[in-house]
Every structure is written in structure tokens, then in C-alpha cells.
């Protein structure tokens, strides 16, 4: 769930308000730029996780993203025994994207990034009620405006370990 909120962020989780309908592969360089940099996420996404687990989520997730108050994006991720909510919010003063999220299991956290372009890394801390705090990062890589991958990793003993790897396609 955490990796999808970041983009979604994931992640996480791009582009100008009208670009969601007319975005091209050339527009990948502008993902995350400015207050509407993640607007291309608006819509419904189907995601397949090649490493499903209790920590990374089920094998299949549907993510619904909509515009919300003040230009933010609201996110709802759902799958088998899985439900999470979050936002993607831009702070113009610091040029930082924030992605707070919470899950139906009581987990919560926030990731952020100042990166833009077809590959961005969102990092933060997520509190998992079963394991305690987890430092995490999601690496979102867009191959087209309607397809991205989300590599979800956690840090353990100073080493980043892959916990999930999702491919998401806009419906």
C-alpha cells in the first residue's frame, strides 16, 4: 500500500491538468514539475505486484486517483484484503511533493520527493503496526504516460531490500 500512495505515488504515483488526456512519451521529462506535475495520474490504474507480501500488498491492486481540494490528488488503493487512502500534495515554497497515506490495518506514513522526470524516488517513514517503523522508498519509473513501475524497498541494517515490484497501467 505504501508504495502505491507515494506514486500514486507512488508513488507514486503527474503532468499538467489537461495533459492527462493528451500526454505523450515526450512529456515524461515534466512529470513532477510544478503544482500539477502529477496530474497525469488522475484516473484508474491496474497494478500487478510480482512480489506480493503482507508488507508490499497483494498481487493485484486497483488505484483510483482523483483531483481533490487545493490541487492535491486523492488516492484509493484496493485489492484482496487490502485498502488504503492517501494524497499527493505539492508545497510550492519548497518544491516538494508529499504523499501521506494510511491503511485499513492501522499503518500510516508519509513519503516525499523533490525529483521530477520519468524516474523519481520517494522516501519516508511508514509505521507498520505489526513491525514498527519502517524506512522506505518507492522508485517510480514511467515508460509511457499510461504505464509505470513501482519498485518498493525498505532499509534494514543500512541495506535497501526490495519488498515489492509493481507494474501499473492506466485503464
GIDA-V632289 format. One record per backbone hydrogen bond with DSSP energy under -1.0 kcal/mol. NH is the residue of the N-H (numbers start at 0). CO is the residue of the C=O. Records with the same first field share a line. If there is no record, write none. Layout:
BEGIN
NH->CO + CO
END
This chain:
BEGIN
4->0
5->1
6->8 + 10
7->3
9->2 + 10
10->6 + 8
11->8 + 9
14->36
20->17
22->18
26->23
27->24
29->26
30->27
31->36
32->29
36->33
38->14 + 35
39->13
40->37
41->38
42->64
44->62
45->168
46->60
47->166
48->58
49->164
52->56
56->52
60->46
61->77
62->44
63->75
64->42
65->73
67->71
70->67
71->68
72->87
73->65
74->85
75->63
76->83
77->61
78->81
81->78
83->76
84->101
85->74
86->99
87->72
88->97
90->95
94->90
95->90
96->112
97->88
98->110
100->108
101->84
102->106
103->82
105->102
107->126
108->100
109->124
110->98
111->122
112->96
116->30
119->139
121->137
122->111
123->135
125->133
126->107
127->131
131->127
133->125
135->123
136->152
137->121
138->150
139->119
140->148
141->117
142->146
143->146
146->143
147->167
148->140
149->165
150->138
151->163
152->136
153->160
154->134
155->158
158->155
160->153
162->151
163->151
165->149
166->47
167->147
168->45
169->145
170->43
END
